[in-house]
Amino acid sequence: MWDFDIGKTLSLMMKTWPFIIFRIIVFFAITAAYVLATGAGAGVGYGVGHILGGEGGPATFSVWGGILGFGAVSLIVYWIREYILYIVKAGHIAVMVRLLDGHAVPGDRGQISYAREIVTARFAEANVLFVLHQLVKAVIAAITGLLGGIAAFLPIPGLDGVVKFVNTVIRLSLTYVDEIILAYNIRIDSHSPYETARQGVVLYAQNAKTMVKNAIWLAIIMWGLTFVIFLMMLTPAAAILYVMPGQMAGWAFVLAIVFAWAIKAALIEPFALASLMQVYFKAIEGQTPDPDWDRRLAEVSAKFRALKDKALGSASEPAWQPVKQAG
């Protein structure tokens, strides 16, 4: 069915427990901020509603206060997204890459500092990593389009609706492939991140069917678990909102989604990343980037051309670096 070893994936997660705890702290702090901001906004709105609103004013103002509080936190999370990528996600990826290759890494809180040194050595500033991350995401989408999604696997006429639906599933399943390219960048100790990312996406394109198959399996596992977690979170979310002023019961659904997102980001995403790393590194072992795929991507993707332009403007490195077998 799939090409990753679940036992090895769980072992990687256990060995990177400092980062798992770090992720839990970061993402649940964001969740707590959502709860507090929504509650505070509802409380302020409830008070204002008593002053300015007539009958039903407190309830209406409390809802709008909750919306404003929720929106304010969402805006802050949007602003800090590149630093979350730089400090939390890239650092965790760096440690998992080192462990996959059999290197010793710190087993305590020093693991986070160790990872930060690796990431800083590759990407001096957070915005460089973020720009690279966005370019690669766009190129991966172009590769999926070139393959024709599920149509490449099921060339059956009259199934347009089914094909469109399954193509949507495929796109959702490829959420973390850009972070796998980041893992490749770290793995070969690149000092020219744009050029290495170009190599990485071409190698991905050469092995896209293998990667898509495994990504779909992981998406089924991840979203199934996330949905179960969401259902479990509805009760505590409703309990929290019960003590808030005004008619906030409808927010239980929203907060349950936020809780489920936090658990997914802290615990389920690392599982997917560790699994896809295994598949990618095994698939590209001993391969060189295919010039034909390089040409095809340049023809259809402006973002790939931008990636190549940035690679030409950065420090030079060999057109290809050999890929080692994952441990």
C-alpha positions, 0 to 999 in steps of 0.5 A: 500500500504505502512505502514508509515504515510506520515504526521508523516514523514513530521512532523519529517522533520519539527521538525528537520529543523536545520538538514535539513538546515545543510544537505542543507549546507553540500551537496550543499557545495559539489556541489559548490566544484564540480562546482568550481573544474570543472570550474577551471580545465577547465580554467587551461586546456584551458590555457595550451591548448593554450600553448601546444596544436595545433588546437583544443588543448584548447578545448581538454585540457579544457575537461581533466582539467574539468575531473581532477577537478571533479575527485579530488573533488570525491576523497575528498568526498570519503575520508570524507564519514565516517565523513559525516555519523558520523556528518550529517546522524547519528546525524539526525537519532538520533534526529528523533529517540528521536522525534518518541519516544516522547522525547523533543529535542532542536528546534534550532541550539542546536539540532545539538550539542544535536545529536552529544552528543548522537552519540558520547556516542554510537560511540566514533569514526567515524571509529567505526560507519563506520565499523559497517555501512559497515558490516550491509550493507553487511548483509542486502544484504545477507538477500535479497539473502536468501529471493530470492528477488522477486522470493519469491513473484512471483514463476512463471517459465519462468520469469528469466529476469523479476525476475532479473530486479525486484531483482535489483530494490529491492537491490536499494530500500534497500539503507537506511536499514543499517541506520535504524539498526543504528536508532535501535542502538540509540533507545535502548541506546546501549553501545555495538553497534556491538551486538545491530546491530546483534540483529537489522539485525536479527529482520530485517530478521524476518520482511524482507517482510514488510520492502522490500515492504515499501522500494520498495514504497519509492524507487519509490517515491524517484527515481521518484522525483530525476529524475524530479529534474534532469530534472529541473537542466539541464537548470541551469547546462547548464547556469553555464557551458556556462560561462566556457571556452572551449567546456563544454556543455557535462558536463551539464548532469554530473552537473545536476546529482550532483545537483539532488544528493545534493537535494536528500541527503539533502531533500529526504533521510530524508523523506525515513529514517523517513518513514522506521523508523516508519515501522521498529519500528512498525514491531519489537515491542515486538519481540525477535531475532529468533535464526533460522535466526541468524543461517542462517545468520551466515551460508551464510554471512561472514560479519554477522560472523564478526559482531558476532565476534566483538560483542563478543569482545565488552562490553557485554549486554543482548542478547535482549532488549525490543522494545518500540512502536514508538510514 
